[in-house]
Amino acid sequence: MSDGVILDHHGLLALGRGHRVLSGFVVAAHEDPLYTLVVPALSLAEATRNRPGVSAHLARLPAVEVASVDRIVADTMGRIAAAAFPAQGWAVVQVAAVSMATGWEVATTEPGEYRGFGVPVLPLTA
């Protein structure tokens, strides 16, 4: 079984600013084939909205996996949204769904956005 971490849009923006811990995750994903660094597609879209070019930068990191919205994830997202749609929007819902499916921590500089979802969060300083 592989191990990994999920980057939300806040984590992506921090990575783009050179966050040392997140840079270490990228290195770990490149060195260990059983370690996965996942970026949900909607988080990538949200990060790109805030900082154009993030997607192109991420494309140069082959060990980073972009999680798409397939039927299972869409179903999970719909159920989450029906119960409690967060003000932060679909990017947060997809991150929560990916974390629920994998059990992996969400690496974020804004851990409060995941309060109430029951997902493991790795709070990062900005």
Residue, then its C-alpha position, 0 to 999 in steps of 0.5 A: m500500500s502506498d502512502g501519500v499526502i494531498l495538496d489543496h489549493h492553499g498548499l499549492l500556492a505555498l509550494g509555489r512560494g517555496h514552502r520547505v515542508l511541501s518541497g520535501f514532499v515533492v522530493a519524497a514523491h520523486e525518490d520513493p515510488l510508494y509515496t504519492l503526492v496528489v493534487p485534486a483537479l479542482s484545487l489545481a483550478e482554484a490555485t491557477r485562478n489565484r496564480p496563473g502558471v501554477s498548472a504549468h509549474l506542476a506539469r514539470l513535476p512528474a511525481v505529482e499526481v492530479a486526481s480527476v473527478d470520476r464517477i465515484v469521486a463525483d458521487t462522494m462530492g455530491r453526498i458531501a455537498a448535500a449534507a454541508f456545502p462549504a462556502q469555500g466551494w467545490a475545490v474543498v469538497q473534492v479534497a475532502a472526498v479524495s482524503m476520505a477515499t485514501g485516508w491521507e492527510v490534507a496539507t494546507t495552510e488553511p486547516g480550518e476549511y476542513r473542520g467538520f469533514g472528519v478528514p486528517v489535516l496536516p496544518l502548515t505555516a505559511 
